[in-house]
């Protein structure tokens, strides 16, 4: 966008096309100009509420004609600044594209619009005996989950969005509609455009339809919590479970301090030690077998106070507690801002990576919560910062840098599931090297020559 | 390459650099100028045997400087003309890059050079109690399996190369070495370059290192064959097994005629009806449970003559028989050429797709064998053609066209696992539409502006 006049002309065009679905009020723009990250930047110039693929095509085409940035928006639950309008432009809100378009129970696939949230999808398919397992905690939109290559608690058994998206409909930067795959379970037909789009954070196009794998609800489900004398004991238990190939569905770590926050936040009375939350899926016999094996391993590492949750209500209570860790952390320090870490390392390196990071965080004096999808080698510190104390932010960012450096040295990644956004651009270069990032830049420039699709995220175009 | 002189100058440069690892004898060139497809084209201008990543860098750099095509070569088992030097150039043979570089048993990962074959990998990790499950039949090189996004008999439980490659080292078209990932089990760090390379058939770079997932050998394995009164009964049994979510490891179909070919080829005495070959992996209790459930479903569909194979020797005999179907087919019509089909459809559409195609093939009078990774909805006709009878080829290609059209109408893909190569370029356009193929072209042109990496495969650059 060149001049002030141009933007006004452009906004007038957009308003003419979208009428009541165009909004440039400050309150709506501000709502679309922030996410769960701790960045503050000016809001987008306008918000368009898309109700169809054609709406997305028209919005992108208008933006392309005027060289204006387009930022796809789902529910705003991303954590790394993905949604922020750092170069101005239009927030393209797809939350009203919230139809489940097809349920093919007989093929274990569904096709949805991008504004459907994971909970809404599970509600819509409940009657079929199927479920969609990917669970990042927040009730994120599935479009957003595609964009960040999300995963969460069930990934240890069911994989991430990488493994569970079969095909996409995408509006490209030139406003063209393409399909990236079919409903076949596997394919060797050409480049894997589906997985190029999964994790591209809105920088290569706008996702308008998603075909996903779904799974039969397990015949039996059993969940348990177990307390450990130390984080190390809990982590070593996890490593052994994974190395033995036990097909556990979820294995989550919460440290003692975070358990304390949770007890306070949700009026619970969990034992205040390092804790594993686990869940087993399968036939009744297989669940029993898994649970017995895991209980044995846990006991060897000093695990005690096993508590079983077999009814759906008990399990919901358990996982709600887990998902409340973020809010419990925030409430433990009123007014704080959170910086989340997201490293993921090979399972054998988990203890090394985690324990050293805990020691450093403890030494820093910065309050934090600690949770982990430890079955995948992925964990999150949430550093709880006083926004009026720049020294704290500096300390937290230094801790995060050291943690990422440690994870990379242990052959891990800077981001297990949150994505790069604005926050991890330097980490990405440290992880992959300039060569791979240059390849990403080349692809971006080829597919979005005007650089209008969520510009300035994942990497800087300047080398 | 512009003139005859240029190619001579270029070959001299290549020879100077690679000495005894350069070969331009006709016999070696011809060996590298054919694959298992039925195409015949002139061989490459020369063959270079790479022994290191640096060799690949130097070969690609020289080819780039002279604008000469580079065609990566593993063991030559691809089926769709992937390896053919349709624009001349250099066949870059990586079969001597056959080292297993790292075995991280504690993380269930290995890192290998691209010339390691799947059987060699399994031999190398046998002592760790781990195995690599992807089994396309042929003892393909892992580099080639990356290139075609291969899968095979175990994919129903363990996924394909798409799900099992964690990271790659790739030499790009400009001779740069990049790494596409880490050993972390999951990552949201930037574009998924790993999966962009998996299935790119050598058109975007040369793979020089591969990090793969491996799996603990199941505590118990049990295999069975079961005869059915019709193909339909076998297929409906399969559909029900998959829809019930039974975690079967393998479920393969062989039609009655192919069983007859196998009996003759390998001196077996299998019951000559439509047959399912199945394998179950898990704990002893879980294998028993799966096998019982499957036996019940099979019996409901008229399955009989269940034969169990529980010792490794019996299982090897069974799977060797399955993998010999191709050769048994070829031997049943001495001197014939094979055209393989490779459609894959959602499981609920499998009966429709397969039965109609069988009826058409039977009506055509063309001899064929029929095998299928039916648990994934993927099956292969091998039409057995008299190479001296062009009418037969025409009929077979017409059958294949009709089959692909049928699969696409049923929301399937033209290629489940063989790749596009030369043979399925039109099918790819029919499947994805020009929009998606144009996106592939744009990526190819951006990453390989001189069009030297295996040019002319997957799609034509001219639209």
Contacts between the chains, C-beta under 8 A, distances in Angstrom:
chain1	res1	chain2	res2	distance
A	104	B	346	6.7
A	104	B	348	7.0
A	106	B	243	6.1
A	106	B	347	7.3
A	106	B	348	3.9
A	107	B	346	4.0
A	107	B	347	5.5
A	107	B	348	5.0
A	107	B	349	7.8
A	108	B	242	8.0
A	108	B	243	7.5
A	108	B	245	7.9
A	108	B	347	7.8
A	109	B	346	6.7
A	148	B	188	5.7
A	149	B	187	7.7
A	149	B	188	4.4
A	149	B	192	7.4
A	150	B	188	7.5
A	151	B	186	5.7
A	151	B	188	8.0
A	155	B	186	6.3
A	159	B	163	7.4
A	159	B	186	8.0
A	160	B	186	5.1
A	162	B	186	7.2
A	162	B	192	6.8
A	162	B	195	7.4
A	163	B	159	7.4
A	163	B	163	5.8
A	172	B	435	7.7
A	172	B	439	7.0
A	176	B	435	5.4
A	177	B	435	6.8
A	178	B	432	7.7
A	178	B	433	6.9
A	178	B	435	3.9
A	178	B	436	4.6
A	178	B	439	6.1
A	179	B	432	6.3
A	179	B	433	6.5
A	179	B	435	7.6
A	179	B	436	6.2
A	180	B	432	7.5
A	180	B	436	6.1
A	181	B	413	7.7
A	181	B	432	7.9
A	182	B	408	7.6
A	182	B	411	5.5
A	182	B	412	5.8
A	182	B	413	4.9
A	182	B	431	6.8
A	183	B	346	4.7
A	183	B	411	4.2
A	183	B	412	7.3
A	184	B	344	4.3
A	184	B	345	5.9
A	184	B	346	6.3
A	184	B	377	6.2
A	184	B	378	7.9
A	184	B	411	7.3
A	184	B	412	4.6
A	184	B	413	4.3
A	184	B	416	6.8
A	185	B	344	6.9
A	185	B	346	7.3
A	185	B	347	7.4
A	185	B	376	5.1
A	185	B	377	6.0
A	186	B	151	5.7
A	186	B	155	6.3
A	186	B	159	8.0
A	186	B	160	5.1
A	186	B	162	7.2
A	186	B	344	6.0
A	186	B	376	5.6
A	186	B	378	6.8
A	186	B	413	7.9
A	186	B	416	5.6
A	186	B	417	6.7
A	187	B	149	7.7
A	187	B	344	6.4
A	187	B	413	4.0
A	187	B	415	6.3
A	187	B	416	6.4
A	188	B	148	5.7
A	188	B	149	4.4
A	188	B	150	7.5
A	188	B	151	8.0
A	188	B	199	5.7
A	188	B	342	7.6
A	188	B	413	7.9
A	188	B	415	4.4
A	188	B	416	6.5
A	188	B	417	5.1
A	188	B	418	6.1
A	188	B	419	4.5
A	188	B	420	7.3
A	189	B	413	5.0
A	189	B	414	5.5
A	189	B	415	4.5
A	189	B	420	6.1
A	189	B	424	7.3
A	189	B	427	7.6
A	189	B	428	5.4
A	189	B	431	5.7
A	189	B	432	7.1
A	190	B	199	7.3
A	190	B	420	5.9
A	190	B	428	5.1
A	190	B	432	6.6
A	190	B	436	7.5
A	190	B	437	7.1
A	190	B	440	5.6
A	190	B	458	5.6
A	190	B	459	7.1
A	191	B	196	6.3
A	191	B	199	6.7
A	191	B	200	5.9
A	191	B	204	8.0
A	191	B	439	8.0
A	191	B	440	4.6
A	191	B	443	6.4
A	191	B	458	7.5
A	192	B	149	7.4
A	192	B	162	6.8
A	192	B	192	7.8
A	192	B	195	4.7
A	192	B	196	6.2
A	192	B	198	6.5
A	192	B	199	5.5
A	193	B	436	6.0
A	193	B	439	6.0
A	193	B	440	7.1
A	195	B	162	7.5
A	195	B	192	4.7
A	195	B	195	3.8
A	195	B	196	7.3
A	196	B	191	6.3
A	196	B	192	6.3
A	196	B	195	7.3
A	196	B	196	5.5
A	196	B	443	7.9
A	198	B	192	6.6
A	199	B	188	5.7
A	199	B	190	7.3
A	199	B	191	6.7
A	199	B	192	5.5
A	200	B	191	5.8
A	204	B	191	8.0
A	215	B	245	6.9
A	216	B	244	7.2
A	216	B	245	3.8
A	239	B	106	8.0
A	242	B	108	8.0
A	243	B	106	6.0
A	243	B	108	7.5
A	244	B	216	7.2
A	245	B	108	7.9
A	245	B	215	6.9
A	245	B	216	3.8
A	282	B	286	7.6
A	283	B	286	7.3
A	283	B	289	5.8
A	285	B	285	5.3
A	285	B	286	7.1
A	285	B	289	5.9
A	286	B	282	7.6
A	286	B	283	7.3
A	286	B	285	7.2
A	286	B	286	5.0
A	286	B	289	7.2
A	289	B	283	5.8
A	289	B	285	5.9
A	289	B	286	7.2
A	342	B	188	7.6
A	344	B	184	4.3
A	344	B	185	6.9
A	344	B	186	6.0
A	344	B	187	6.4
A	345	B	184	5.9
A	346	B	104	6.7
A	346	B	107	4.0
A	346	B	109	6.7
A	346	B	183	4.7
A	346	B	184	6.4
A	346	B	185	7.3
A	347	B	106	7.3
A	347	B	107	5.5
A	347	B	108	7.8
A	347	B	185	7.4
A	348	B	104	7.0
A	348	B	106	3.9
A	348	B	107	5.0
A	349	B	107	7.8
A	376	B	185	5.1
A	376	B	186	5.7
A	377	B	184	6.2
A	377	B	185	6.0
A	378	B	184	7.8
A	378	B	185	8.0
A	378	B	186	6.8
A	408	B	182	7.6
A	411	B	182	5.5
A	411	B	183	4.2
A	411	B	184	7.3
A	412	B	182	5.8
A	412	B	183	7.3
A	412	B	184	4.6
A	413	B	181	7.7
A	413	B	182	4.9
A	413	B	184	4.3
A	413	B	186	7.9
A	413	B	187	4.0
A	413	B	188	7.9
A	413	B	189	5.0
A	414	B	189	5.5
A	415	B	187	6.3
A	415	B	188	4.4
A	415	B	189	4.5
A	416	B	184	6.8
A	416	B	186	5.6
A	416	B	187	6.4
A	416	B	188	6.5
A	417	B	186	6.7
A	417	B	188	5.2
A	418	B	188	6.1
A	419	B	188	4.5
A	420	B	188	7.2
A	420	B	189	6.1
A	420	B	190	5.9
A	424	B	189	7.3
A	427	B	189	7.5
A	428	B	189	5.4
A	428	B	190	5.2
A	431	B	182	6.8
A	431	B	189	5.7
A	432	B	178	7.6
A	432	B	179	6.3
A	432	B	180	7.5
A	432	B	181	7.9
A	432	B	189	7.1
A	432	B	190	6.6
A	433	B	178	6.9
A	433	B	179	6.5
A	435	B	172	7.7
A	435	B	176	5.3
A	435	B	177	6.8
A	435	B	178	3.9
A	435	B	179	7.6
A	436	B	178	4.6
A	436	B	179	6.2
A	436	B	180	6.1
A	436	B	190	7.5
A	436	B	193	6.0
A	437	B	190	7.1
A	439	B	172	7.0
A	439	B	178	6.1
A	439	B	191	8.0
A	439	B	193	6.0
A	439	B	447	6.8
A	440	B	190	5.6
A	440	B	191	4.6
A	440	B	193	7.1
A	442	B	446	5.0
A	442	B	447	6.2
A	443	B	191	6.4
A	443	B	196	7.9
A	443	B	443	6.0
A	443	B	446	6.3
A	443	B	447	7.3
A	445	B	446	7.2
A	446	B	442	5.0
A	446	B	443	6.3
A	446	B	445	7.2
A	446	B	446	3.5
A	447	B	439	6.8
A	447	B	442	6.2
A	447	B	443	7.3
A	458	B	190	5.6
A	458	B	191	7.5
A	459	B	190	7.1
